[in-house]
Amino acid sequence: MSNVQNYIDQNQKRFEEELFELLRIPSVSTNSSHKPDVKKAAEFLRDNLISIGIEKAELHETPGNPIIYAEHSEAGPGKPTVLIYGHYDVQPPDPLHLWKTPPFEPVVRNGAVYARGASDDKGQAFTHVKALEAWLKSGEKLPVNIKILFEGEEEIGSPNLVPFIKQNKEMLKCDMVLISDTSMFAKDTPSITYGLRGLAYMEVDVIGPNRDLHSGVYGGTIKNPLNAMCEIMAKLIDDDGRVTIPGFYDDVQELTPEEKSAYAKLPYDEEALKKELDIDAITGEKGYTTLERRSARPTLDMNGMWGGYQGEGAKTVLPSMASAKVSMRLVPDQDHKKIARLFADYIHQIKPEGVRVEVRDHHGGEPAVTDLHFYGLQAASEAFHAVYGKKPLFSREGGSIPIVADFEKVLGVNSILMGFGLNSDSIHSPNEHFSLNDFHRGIKTSAKFFEVLPKYK
């Protein structure tokens, strides 16, 4: 193993340059004009996997963007098989004017690389590719069998990944899935995410008159769709921070005493959080701690609302329509399809007279929780301890990686969520960045995980 770690130390600069090359590719999956760029990123990763000595690495075309599949079975029968999952597509960089440097021109500042996709998820996924290179190029025998699945549609709900997994269950057969698309609890505080919230993402249209109207001529006689939207949205959460949709909490699984104990061990500074976000209060559902609300309780939030005139100056108009996007984060055992139906039914129930509503279910995913006693988690804990010098904390993540639940349902395996980023990395926001120190420590932790995993099986 010392040869592996030495190889990583000796190749740090090259690893960074290869990551920067990947980050320069604007693989934005939400914008069809970037489809060639998304494929270019896929080809870059495939070619890199081939160059490091992976036995098999290929692109599988889908109705959308390509899926990369690779495998290396040097360890042989009886050894654990780890399926590494990641995504090479990225969020749009907008708003561009808030970036200090261009989003697809990687720049190093204060020990971090700034670029779209640096942390989510190119940088984190690439740690495993370089860890594998260290094993394959250092002369050591890789002690586990490896399969790799990288997709280019995670940021748009992975519409083609689940069908691919179902069609290739035998090819993807493994003992566990290894994912680095989450965050550490805090800087220099290694942590393992054992649970993710699910997601139901909705869009609501409130439709009024057949055209925009003069607010002086028609004001006070018709229901303004923007006013109606505000009324509807205001009724979705009560004064105690509880979602008011009937049946919303029916299937919610409460935290176990063991989980509550794990939460109590997590370091948390509420004043520091308020300072970081420049706010004067932390709010949420009454009866739960901030950390519990942030990752183990369901939520409902507006992500955007629009309608009417938004240009410079004034225009006295009553808009004919208003729209809003709403995301609901879900916990075990909430079903995103059921929640989407309950949401739509309630919106129709509470809409005011004088307007009609249309509700669309964009996409969703199921929550997932891994048993804290799973042997893969224990191996990951040892790997983090060896590299970071301290035992990792165990926490749930407030965000969603819907494919984790699908891996469990289709392949019947748990996922190890080994994150190296930070919540302060500005993922999905301007000036996204990723600590290069944690990029290199991530490579070492991944390599160590492959070494120690067989002894836990």
C-alpha positions, 0 to 999 in steps of 0.5 A: 500500500505504501507504493500506492500512496507514494504514487499519489504523492508523486503525481499530485500536480498531474492529477490536478491538471487532468481534473482542470482539463475535465472542468474546462468542458461545459457539460451542462445537461440541462441545455441541449446546445451543450449536448456535444460538450456532455459527450466530450466529457464522457469521452474524456473519462472513458479515455482516461480510464483506458489509459490507466489500465482498466480492463474494459471501458466503454460508452453506452449510448442512450436516448439522452447522454452516454453512460460510461461503463467500466470494469476491472476484475483483477482481484478475482472471485471471493473478493468484494466487487465495488461499483463506483458511481458518479456523474460528469454533467454539471449545473448551468453556470448562471448567473454568469455576472456573479462569477469572479472568474469564468466558470469553465476556466479553472482557477486556483485561489486559496488552495481551491479550484474554482469552476463549475463541476469542481465539487459537484461532481467531477472533482469528487468522482475523479478521486476514484479514477486516480485512486484506481490509477495509483493501484494499477500503475504502482505495481500493487495488486488491486484487492477488490473488483471494480465496476464503474458507472458514470452518467451525464444526466444526474442534474436532470433527474437521470431519466435513462440511468434506471432503465440502463440498470434494469437492463444490465442487472447481471453486468452491474452485479456488485456488493456495494456502490461507492459514491462521492457526491456529498459533503463532509460535515465540516472542514477537516471533519471527515464524515460519512453520509448514511442517509439521503432525502428524497425529492418531489419537484413540482411546477404550478401555473395559476391561470386567470384572464385570457390576456394581461390587463390594465391594472387601473381598468381591471384592478379590483374586478378580477383575481390577479394570478400573482396574488392568487399564487401568493395566497396558495403558497402561503397556505402550504406551511403553517406557523410551526413550520409544518407542511399543511398538505393532508397526508404529507407526514403519514409515512414519515419514519422517525429517527431511532435512538441510535440515530439521535445519538449520532446527531448529538455527536455532530459539531454544530455552531448556529451562530457561525451558520448565521454569520456565514449566510448573513441572516439573523435567525434559523427557522424551521419545523418546531420540535426538532433540532436544526440538524434534524430539520436539515437532513432528517425531516421532510421540507417544502420550499419554493424555488422560484416564482414569476409572472407579469412585468419584470423589466426596468421601470413600471408597467401597470399590468395584471398578468394573465398567468403566474408560475412557481416551482416547488421542491419537497425533500422527503424522508423514509418512508415517503414515496415521491409519487404519492407526495406529488399526487397529494400536493396536486390535489391540495393545490386544486383544493385551496386555489381561490375562485377566479383562477384555474391551476395546472400542476406538473410533476417534473421529477422525483426520487426516493429517500435512502438510508444505509444501516450503520452496521453495514461492513462497507461503512466500517471499511470507509470509516477506517479509510477516513481515519487513516488519511485524515487522522480522525474517525469520521462522523456519521450524518444524513444529507439534506440533499437527494441522490435519487439513484441511491434508492434505485441501486437498492431496489434494482441491484439490492445493494447498499451505497457508501457515500464518501464525500470530500466536498463541503457545504460551503463549496457553492455547488449549484451556485456561482464560484463553485470550488473544491479544496485541492487538499481534499481532492488529494486526500480523497484520492488517498482515502479511496485507495485506502478503502480498496485496501481495507475492504476485503478484511471486513467482508 
